[in-house]
Amino acid sequence: MRYALTAFLCFLCTVPLVIGDPVIETGDRVLVLGDGFAAELGRRGVLESVLGPDVEILHHAAPGTEAMSLPGPDRFDGSPVDAVIVCVGMVDAIRGDGHLPRFRRELASFAGRWADARIIMVTPVPPDPNDAAASVAHALSVARFADAVHAEAGRSGGRSIDLHGPLRLAGRGAAVPATRDGMHLSEAGWRFVEGELAWQLGVSELDPAFTLQTVNGVPGATVDQSIELEWLRHPDRMPAPEQSTAGSPVEPPGLDWDEAVERVGRSDEIGTEQLREALAHLASDSERSRSAREIMLPLTDPTRPEPVRLAALAALDDLPEALRPKDGIRTIAMEAVPVKMVYDVDRFEVEAGAAVRIVLENPDAQPHNLLILRPGSLRSIGRAVDAMENNEESKSRHWVPESPKVLHVMPMVQPGERGELRFTAPSRPGRYPFVCTYPGHWRMMNGVMTVRRKD
């Protein structure tokens, strides 16, 4: 899961099913805050069109807004609101990945100040995937900021609306451009967003297909010279980050490994995947291989938390072969075969109690996940997946049913991305199924992990 954990959401084809109670209720007062995207929502009347006349919508967005400049309730004379829709991340992403920790803190501070309202955080939209002039680094940065929006919405008990993932899938290889200028949405992009908002806010029963359509024959190819676009093209013109109204501290110094391990797992600090990504970066530097090994080896001690130990073992396995520890992790590399709905590896063996890593590349056009199940439970889990409703909760769960028969889960791996699952093999020998639970896949896309006795 190199970048995204963007991926932690599953997107479906069009299936007309009821998706549950609306997020915004009749009679609500809704405040819209954020950047140029939020301002354009107001100019176009998108939310008014989606939510209807029985919802009062108050627009207070402005181009160039960052998380650090989001206002609190005191800026609105204490006027009560039922829900706050906030759209930030695009401008923050222009500042680069080094700005991510502060972005997370500012979002958390914002959510805390609006504790009396329902918070709905909207992910930043992606740069056009077909724009050759677009910065790859910026595109990856936007994806990470989108992930941060999802994470903070979950941590604070709010709701996230994902536009980044669906737009990226719809725009990839599309004949109709998703943006006017590589950054701001075209008419086709806005039409797509309107459908996604209606679906994800629980207003529409129609789960939109991932396609971009021309609007009255006009794809929208004009160039927008907005402030965000100018900053992307000329980052030296960006204003210096203002001081946070919440008094956020300055960016932390370089990562101290022992301190980082102590902080792993705390929802507001370093997660295991962040540690894994940092270790992977160390392992990829050929000039630092030996020093990287010295950093990683202590993290594999059995006294370390299992997620930390497995992350370190996986990173060690990425070093040149001569530097890998003798008793390391067993890596199983596999791919999702395009179109056929199968893994290219349908069986493998591991020793009981061994450290195992499964790496899944997804060159297919559909997302796939991978679950490790208890012996003999493939069909019961498959039937449980078939019984899941096509709603936002199922998507956010990556189509994983609640069951003690599910041992380990690799979340949905989006098209063109890579997933990684690390776990300790069961101590009991047997045949353990693995399966993709994306709707309609489990009957074909499955295999068997055979656990042998250690001797």
N, C-alpha and C positions, 0 to 999 in steps of 0.2 A: 504494500500500500504506500507507494512512494510519495504520491502527492495527494492524492486525495483520498484519502479519507474523504474526497468529494464524492466521494462516492458513496457514501453510506446511505444513499436513497435509491429506491428502485422505481424505474419508470415503465409504465405499461402502455400497451396499444389501446385503441379506443374500445371501451366496454361500457355501455350505458347502464350503470348501476347506481342506486342511491348511495351516497357516501357519508351519511350521518348528519348530525346537527350542524347548522352554520356556525362559523366562528364569530361573525358579527350578527347581532340580533336586532330585530325590528325595534326602532326607537332609540338605538344607541347613538351617542355622540362620539365620533371617531376623529382623532387628531392625527394628521399626517406630517411627519417630520423627515428631514434628510436632505439628500443632495439633488443634483440636476435631474436624476431619474424620477425622484419623488415630485419635484417641481413639474416635470412633464406629465406625470400622472394627473396632477391638478389641472394643467392647461388643457389636456385632452378630455378631462372628465371621465377617465377610465373607471375609477372606483364608483362614481355616481351611476355610471351605466351598469356596472356589475351588481352593486348593492341595492339600487333602486331608491325611490324618493323617501322611503320611511326611515332612512339612516341619515343623520346629520354629519356631514364631513367638513372638517376644518383644516384647511391647507396652510401650513407654515414651513414650507421647504424652500431651499435656495441652492443654486449651483455652487459647488465648492465646499459644501458642508462635509466635515469629517466627524468621526465619533467623538473626538475631544470637544467639539463645539455644539453638541446636541444640548438643547435646553432642558431644564427641569420644570416641574409644575409651577414654581415660583415666578417663572416668566409669563405666566398666563393668569395672574391674579387669583390663583386658586380655583379657577373655573373648573368644575368637575367634568371629567371625560370618562367614558366607559372603556375605550380601547385606544391604544396608540400604535399606529403603523409607522415603522421607522425603516428607512432605506439608506444605508451607508456601506462603505467598503471600497467603492471605485476610486475615490480620491486617496483614501488611506493606502490602497494597493500601489498607487503611483510612488509613494514614499519607499516602497520596497519591503522585503520580508523582515528587515530589522525593526520595522514599525509594528509588527504583529503583537508582541507582548503588550505594548501600550494600547493598541486597538482593543485587545481583549479586556484590559482593565477598564477602559473607558466605556465599553458596552456594558460591563458588569455594573459600573457606577450609574450609568443611565437607567438600567433596569431597576436598581435599588431606589433611585429617586422617584420612579413611577410605580412603586409597589402597589398602589391602590387601583391601578388600571390594568387591563389585559394588554400584554405586550406582544406585538406581532412584528417579528424582524424579517425583512426581505433581503435575500442574498443579492449581491451585486451581479449584474448581467455580465456574461463573458465577452471579451473581444471577439470579433468575427473570426471563426476558425479558418476561413478561406481567404483571409486578407494577408497576402504575402508580405506586406509592409509592416504588419503588426509585430510588436515585440513578443517573442516567445517567453522571455523572462517575465514580462508584465502579465501575460496570460496565465502563467503558472502562479504568479503572486495573487492574482484575482481569485483563482481557485482556492488558495489557502485562506484568503480572507472570507470567502464564502463558507468554508468549513468552520471558521471561527464564529460566524454568525449562527450556524446551526448549533454549535456547541454551547454558546452562551444562552441561546433561547432555551435549550434543554436544561441547562444548569439553573437558570432563574425561574423555571416553571412557565415560561412563555411559549410562544408558537413561532416556528420558522416557516416562511414561504420560500420554496426553492425555485428560483427562475434561472439560476446559473446552469444547473444540470440539464433541464429540458431544452433550453435555448442552445446549449452547446451541441446536444444530440440532433436537434432539428436543423441547425445551421451547417453541420458537417457535410460537405459535399453537395449542399443544396444549390439548385440553379437560381433561386431567388436569394438575394443578399439579406442577411440578418441585420446588418447595420448600414447606416448611410456613409460612415467614414471609418469603419473599423472599430468604432467604440460606441456610438449612439445608434439606437434602434431605428431600422427602416420602418415603413408603414407595415410591411409584412411581419416584422418583428413585434410591433405593437399589437397587431391583430392576434398574434400567437400569445403574447403576454396576457391579453384580456381573457382569452380562453383559459389559460393556466390559473390566473387569479380567481376566476369564477369557480374552477374545479377545486383548487386548494383552500379557498375560503368556505367551501361547503355549500355554495349557492347553486352550482350547476351539477346535473347528474352525468354530464358528458366528460369523460376523461380524454383530453385532446390528443390526437395523433401527433407524432413528432414530424410535422411537415410545415413548411413555410409557403403561404399562398400569396400571389400578387393581390393587391387591393385596387380594384377598378383599373387593372392593367398597369399600375404604377408600383414598381418595387421599392422606390425611394432611394435614389443613388446620389443625391446631392450631398455636398460636404457641409458639416456643421462645425463652425469655429467657436465652440463653447469653451468655457474656462477650463473644464476638465481635459478636453482634447488639447488645448494649448499647453497645459501643464504636462501632459503625457509626452508631447513632442519637445517641450523645453522644460525639463524638470528643474533646471537652474532658476527658473522664474517662480517656482513655488514659494509661498511665504514660509517662514520658519514656523515649526509647530508651536502653537500658542500654549501657554500654561493651562493645564486642566483646571476647570472650575471645581473639580472634585479633589484636587491636590494629589494627583497620581504621581508616584515617584518617577525619577528618570529611568532610562533603560538599564536593566541589570548588566553587570559585567559579564565577561566570558564564562562559559559553562564550567563549573567545578563538578567533577564526576561524582564524588562521594555525596556532595550536597544534592546533586540532581537525583541520585538514586533515592535519597531520603524523601524527596518531594514527589517522586513518581506515584501516580494514582490519586493525588489530591486534585479535585475537580477544578480548582482555580489556579493550579500551577502546572507542573510538567507531567505530561502523560507518557505512558510507555511507548506509544508510537513516535512521539517527539524524540525520546531517547534513542529509539531504534533508528530513526532517520539521521540523528547526529552520529551514531556509531557507523551507519552505512557510509556517511560522508567520510569519516576517518578511514574506513576500509578501502575506499575508492582511490585514496591518495597513495600511489605507489612509492613515493619518496618517504612516506611516513609509516610504512607497513609495520616495521618492527616496533616503533614507539606506540602505534595503535594497538598492537598485540599486548603490550605491557599494560595499557589502560584497560583493555577488555578482559584479560584473564582474571583479575580479582573479582570482576562482576559475575563470573560464572560459579563462584563459590556456593555450595549448597545452602549456606546460611542466608544468601540473598533471596529476596522475594522471587517466586518462580517467573513472573513476567519479565523481570529484569534479567534473570539468569538466561532465559531463553532468547531474549533480545541480543544479549552479548554473544551467546553461542552462534546465533544466526550471522552476526557481523563477523565473527571469527571465521566462519565458513566461507565468507566472501574474500578473505585474504588469499594471497598466493598459497598453493598447496603445501609448500614446505613450512609455512608458518602456522598452519591449522593444528589445533590440539588433537592428540590421538583419539581421545574419547569425546568427540564433538557432537554435533547435531546431524541427524539424517535428513538430507534435503531431497524432496521429491518435486521435480520440475514437471509441470504439465501445461497444456494449452486447451482452451475451448475451441473445438473444431468449427470453423465458420459454417453456418447454414445447417449443419447436421445435428445440432443439439446433443453433442457427446463430448466427454473429455478424451484427449488423445492417450491418456493413461487410465485404464479402467481397473487395474489391480496393482498392489505393491505390498511388500512385507516389511515389518519393523519388529524390533525386539521389545518385549514387555518392559515398561519403565524407561524406554529410551526417549531422548529429546528428538522431536520431529518438527520439520518445517516443510510446509507445502507452499510452493510458489506457483501461482496460476496466472498465465498470460491470457489476455482476452482480445484476440484479433477479430472476434465476431461482431455483428451489428447489434446484438442484444446483450444486456447485462447478465452476469451469472454469479452465483455464490457457491459455497461449498460447505456442507455440514457433515460432521462425523457423528454417526448414530450408534446406539447400542445394537448388539447383534440381534438380527431378526426383526428389526423395527422399521425397515424401509417402507413397507406398504402402509403401516399405520401412520407414519409421519406423512407420507404422500397423501393419504386421505384427509389428514388434518389440514394440509396445505390447500387441497381442493375445497375444503369447507370454509376457508378464510374469506371474508368479505373483501371486495375490491374497494378499499377506502384508504384514507390517508394513514390510518394506524397500521394497516398491513404493510404499506410502503415503507413507513418509518421503521418497522420491525424487519425490513429486508425479506419479508415473506418467510419468517421463521416462526413456526407455531410454538406455543408454550408447552413444553413437554420435558420430563426428566430423561426421555430417551434421546434428546439432543445433547451431545457431549461437548462439541466444539463448533464454532461458527466463524467462517470467513464471510464478512459482509459482501454485498453486491459489488462486483468489479465491473466498472463501466467499460464500454467498447474502447479498445485501444489502450487500456490501462492494465495494471499489474497488481495482484493481491497476494498477501502473505498470511499464512496461518501457522502459529507456533503453539505446540502443546507437548505434554508428556504422555507417551503412549500408555494405554491401560495396563495394569499389572496382570489382568486376567487374559490368558490367550484366547483367541477366537477370531471370528470373521466379523469385522465392523464395517457396515456400509458407509459410503460417502455419496452425497447427492446434491444436485442443484435444485432449489425449491422455487426458482422463478416460475410463475404460473404456466402449467402445461409441460414442464421440462422433466419432472422427477422420474417419469416412467422410462425415459431414454437416457437421461444424463445422470448416470450413477456408476458406482464401482465398489470394490471391496478392498479394505485395508486388513490384511491378515497379521495378527499379532502372534508372534512365536515366543516360546519360553526363552529366557536369556541364555540358557545353556545350549 
